[in-house]
Amino acid sequence: MRKLINSFLIGLVRFYQYAISPMFPAACRYTPTCSQYAVEAFQKHGPWRGFILSIKRISSCHPWGGSGYDPVPEKEEKKSSK
């Protein structure tokens, strides 16, 4: 089920990248772009955490937000309790 949701969300982003984004001028403040960031976040972290990371990134994209290189954070390893 998780892979299905993940594939669906990545498909939505890909649709945006190829069908909607070309109609607007390039104005992304970050590298990688927000849509590429979302795809990488879904691939690395899965649908739930990837969605949260994507929303945080998109919400920081405004005139007073950040800019520059902002990669998807690496997946944290769960610590085992002994």
C-alpha positions, 0 to 999 in steps of 0.5 A: 500500500505504501508503494502505491501511495508513493507512486501516486504522489510521485506521479502527481509531481511528475504530471506537474513537472511536465504538464503545468510547470512549462507554462510558467517562467522559471522562478525557483529559488532553490536547488534542486527545484521544489518539485524535484525535491518532492520526488527525492523526498518521496523516494528517500522517506516514503509518502508520509515523511516525504509529504511533510518535507515537501510542504515545509520546502514549498512553504519556505518559497516566498520573498522572505524565505531562503534560497540556494542549495537545499538537499533532501535530508538523509534518512535517519537510522532508528536507534535500537534500545538495549 
